[in-house]
């Protein structure tokens, strides 16, 4: 998916569906072991950003060293 203008109604519906899917994944992550949950939350947010066309942001994020206790 490429970045599109925010006033496209079809795109707005896609964003809503993607955001709802991300929220479900984040809810599941919050019930998990904190370390696993944090990794799952990172993945859910990166999936959302990728679906919205922000692969460049995800690529930069993935290059940041991570430390989970």
C-alpha positions in Angstrom: 0.0 0.0 0.0 1.4 3.4 -0.9 0.8 6.5 1.2 -2.4 8.2 0.1 -4.2 11.4 0.9 -6.1 11.4 4.1 -9.3 12.6 2.4 -9.8 9.4 0.4 -12.9 7.7 2.0 -11.8 4.2 1.0 -8.4 4.7 2.5 -10.0 6.0 5.7 -12.0 2.8 6.0 -8.9 0.7 5.5 -7.1 2.7 8.2 -10.0 2.1 10.6 -9.9 -1.6 10.0 -6.1 -1.7 10.3 -6.2 0.3 13.5 -8.9 -2.0 15.0 -6.7 -5.0 14.1 -3.7 -3.4 15.8 -5.8 -2.6 18.9 -6.8 -6.2 19.2 -3.1 -7.3 18.9 -2.1 -4.7 21.5 -4.9 -6.0 23.9 -3.5 -9.5 23.5 0.0 -8.3 24.1 -1.0 -6.6 27.3 -2.2 -9.9 28.7 1.1 -11.6 27.9 4.4 -11.9 29.7 5.8 -8.3 29.8 8.8 -9.2 27.7 6.8 -11.1 25.1 4.0 -8.6 25.2 6.3 -5.7 24.4 7.8 -7.5 21.5 4.3 -8.3 20.2 3.2 -4.7 20.7 6.3 -3.5 18.7 5.3 -6.0 15.9 1.7 -4.9 15.9 2.6 -1.2 15.5 5.2 -2.0 12.9 2.6 -4.0 10.9 0.2 -1.0 11.1 2.9 1.4 9.9 3.9 -0.9 7.1 0.3 -1.3 5.9 0.0 2.5 5.9 3.0 2.8 3.7 5.6 3.8 6.3 8.1 1.0 5.6 10.9 3.6 5.9 9.9 4.4 9.5 9.7 0.7 10.4 13.1 0.1 8.8 14.7 2.8 10.9 12.9 1.5 14.0 14.2 -2.0 13.4 17.8 -0.7 13.3 17.5 0.8 16.8 19.0 -1.6 19.3 16.3 -3.2 21.5 16.6 -4.4 25.1 13.9 -6.3 26.8 14.5 -7.2 30.4 
